Amino acid sequence: MEQVSSRVVYRNPWMTVREDEIRLPDGRPGIYGVVEKPDFALVLPRCRDGFWLVEQFRYPIGRRAWEFPQGSWGRDATGDQADLARRELAEETGLRAGSMQHLGHLFEAYGYSTQGFDVYLATGLEEGAPDREATEQDMVHRAFGDAEIDEMIRSGQIVDAPSLAALTLYRLRQP
């Protein structure tokens, strides 16, 4: 597949949407809509028999849901993904990690978006006060046991695809 042309159709501080004219391998024309967003970090804060999760209202789906702490540097900021993971963990939960282990890099929705994410396992946690952004003012956080998390997935309380993929990466590493 080859890009013939590209044009930005929408841009805001968090994303760019472009429309690409493409040429398929057999020569026929096609079109792709692509959402460009910066990569983010997602943290699995492991406590004794489970994980800490955050819950917040997610405007696009019109409901609250539980997920793992996650976030990006933003459009023009860059930095080390491990530092980003530590920042997001502290910001959203107040937790500080003694150890941060990189579990992998995944893509959120590569059929239409460039955005990827790095997954980190945080252990040796110390509690502190969160320092949330204005858009996170309704966020809550708490620890759940592994069995509770499994039930939350089954009941639709955890529906965030990156959180589920990250948990799968973690579980694949367990004996």
C-alpha positions as semicolon CSV with decimal commas, in nm:
position;residue;x (nm);y (nm);z (nm)
1;M;0,000;0,000;0,000
2;E;0,135;0,343;-0,095
3;Q;0,035;0,691;0,024
4;V;-0,049;0,919;-0,271
5;S;-0,148;1,232;-0,077
6;S;-0,242;1,340;0,273
7;R;-0,436;1,633;0,419
8;V;-0,520;1,736;0,775
9;V;-0,897;1,756;0,820
10;Y;-0,905;1,835;1,193
11;R;-0,658;1,929;1,464
12;N;-0,683;2,015;1,834
13;P;-0,426;2,008;2,117
14;W;-0,482;1,633;2,172
15;M;-0,512;1,486;1,823
16;T;-0,483;1,533;1,449
17;V;-0,714;1,364;1,200
18;R;-0,589;1,325;0,847
19;E;-0,726;1,179;0,528
20;D;-0,482;0,987;0,309
21;E;-0,536;0,890;-0,051
22;I;-0,366;0,555;-0,106
23;R;-0,288;0,315;-0,387
24;L;-0,361;-0,050;-0,316
25;P;-0,110;-0,319;-0,420
26;D;-0,315;-0,392;-0,734
27;G;-0,307;-0,022;-0,832
28;R;-0,664;0,069;-0,736
29;P;-0,715;0,391;-0,534
30;G;-0,835;0,396;-0,177
31;I;-0,873;0,624;0,121
32;Y;-0,773;0,604;0,488
33;G;-0,877;0,821;0,781
34;V;-0,596;0,830;1,039
35;V;-0,607;0,964;1,395
36;E;-0,266;1,079;1,518
37;K;-0,225;1,089;1,895
38;P;0,088;1,079;2,109
39;D;0,186;0,749;2,267
40;F;0,093;0,699;2,631
41;A;0,207;0,498;2,931
42;L;-0,018;0,258;3,124
43;V;0,073;0,141;3,474
44;L;-0,025;-0,182;3,651
45;P;0,018;-0,088;4,021
46;R;0,054;-0,429;4,185
47;C;-0,040;-0,467;4,550
48;R;-0,030;-0,787;4,754
49;D;-0,312;-0,982;4,584
50;G;-0,434;-0,744;4,316
51;F;-0,398;-0,400;4,161
52;W;-0,491;-0,039;4,213
53;L;-0,741;0,094;3,958
54;V;-0,888;0,435;3,882
55;E;-1,247;0,511;3,791
56;Q;-1,365;0,817;3,604
57;F;-1,634;0,942;3,369
58;R;-1,535;0,889;3,004
59;Y;-1,721;1,145;2,795
60;P;-1,712;0,964;2,455
61;I;-1,899;0,662;2,598
62;G;-2,108;0,859;2,848
63;R;-2,028;0,648;3,155
64;R;-1,788;0,578;3,436
65;A;-1,553;0,282;3,414
66;W;-1,254;0,136;3,596
67;E;-0,912;0,123;3,429
68;F;-0,542;0,126;3,506
69;P;-0,368;0,465;3,547
70;Q;-0,258;0,595;3,208
71;G;-0,173;0,913;3,022
72;S;0,049;1,086;2,770
73;W;0,294;1,376;2,763
74;G;0,067;1,563;2,525
75;R;0,115;1,694;2,173
76;D;0,446;1,883;2,195
77;A;0,598;1,737;2,512
78;T;0,822;1,432;2,506
79;G;1,021;1,236;2,755
80;D;1,112;0,894;2,880
81;Q;0,810;0,663;2,893
82;A;0,914;0,522;3,233
83;D;0,917;0,877;3,372
84;L;0,573;0,932;3,219
85;A;0,447;0,612;3,383
86;R;0,575;0,728;3,724
87;R;0,416;1,070;3,673
88;E;0,077;0,930;3,574
89;L;0,076;0,684;3,865
90;A;0,151;0,958;4,118
91;E;-0,086;1,209;3,956
92;E;-0,389;0,979;3,937
93;T;-0,344;0,769;4,253
94;G;-0,081;0,934;4,473
95;L;0,117;0,608;4,461
96;R;0,496;0,610;4,425
97;A;0,662;0,296;4,285
98;G;0,983;0,151;4,426
99;S;1,024;-0,049;4,104
100;M;0,891;-0,001;3,753
101;Q;0,925;-0,289;3,502
102;H;0,850;-0,246;3,130
103;L;0,622;-0,529;3,010
104;G;0,578;-0,429;2,645
105;H;0,461;-0,185;2,380
106;L;0,117;-0,222;2,220
107;F;-0,107;-0,021;1,986
108;E;-0,449;0,096;2,097
109;A;-0,633;0,080;1,763
110;Y;-0,390;0,044;1,474
111;G;-0,667;0,010;1,218
112;Y;-0,722;0,386;1,234
113;S;-0,478;0,539;1,486
114;T;-0,102;0,583;1,522
115;Q;-0,123;0,579;1,904
116;G;0,072;0,318;2,094
117;F;0,134;0,262;2,462
118;D;0,399;0,122;2,692
119;V;0,290;-0,104;2,976
120;Y;0,469;-0,090;3,312
121;L;0,438;-0,303;3,624
122;A;0,476;-0,089;3,937
123;T;0,569;-0,259;4,264
124;G;0,699;-0,149;4,604
125;L;0,418;0,105;4,626
126;E;0,400;0,390;4,878
127;E;0,078;0,582;4,921
128;G;0,051;0,960;4,891
129;A;-0,193;1,226;4,778
130;P;-0,302;1,238;4,411
131;D;-0,238;1,555;4,209
132;R;-0,503;1,522;3,940
133;E;-0,563;1,739;3,634
134;A;-0,887;1,937;3,602
135;T;-1,037;1,672;3,372
136;E;-0,970;1,408;3,640
137;Q;-1,144;1,585;3,928
138;D;-1,415;1,315;3,951
139;M;-1,158;1,032;3,949
140;V;-1,144;0,784;4,236
141;H;-0,891;0,510;4,301
142;R;-0,873;0,196;4,512
143;A;-0,714;-0,146;4,532
144;F;-0,895;-0,460;4,415
145;G;-0,805;-0,827;4,454
146;D;-0,736;-1,040;4,148
147;A;-1,070;-1,225;4,182
148;E;-1,258;-0,893;4,210
149;I;-1,087;-0,768;3,894
150;D;-1,189;-1,083;3,706
151;E;-1,550;-1,026;3,812
152;M;-1,531;-0,657;3,712
153;I;-1,420;-0,764;3,363
154;R;-1,705;-1,017;3,339
155;S;-1,964;-0,763;3,458
156;G;-1,850;-0,482;3,225
157;Q;-1,706;-0,253;3,492
158;I;-1,366;-0,275;3,321
159;V;-1,410;-0,215;2,946
160;D;-1,092;-0,024;2,861
161;A;-0,912;-0,222;2,588
162;P;-0,559;-0,101;2,680
163;S;-0,619;-0,200;3,045
164;L;-0,734;-0,547;2,940
165;A;-0,440;-0,590;2,702
166;A;-0,197;-0,475;2,972
167;L;-0,343;-0,719;3,224
168;T;-0,302;-0,996;2,965
169;L;0,068;-0,907;2,921
170;Y;0,112;-0,927;3,299
171;R;-0,070;-1,260;3,329
172;L;0,128;-1,417;3,043
173;R;0,446;-1,357;3,245
174;Q;0,315;-1,536;3,553
175;P;0,411;-1,899;3,621
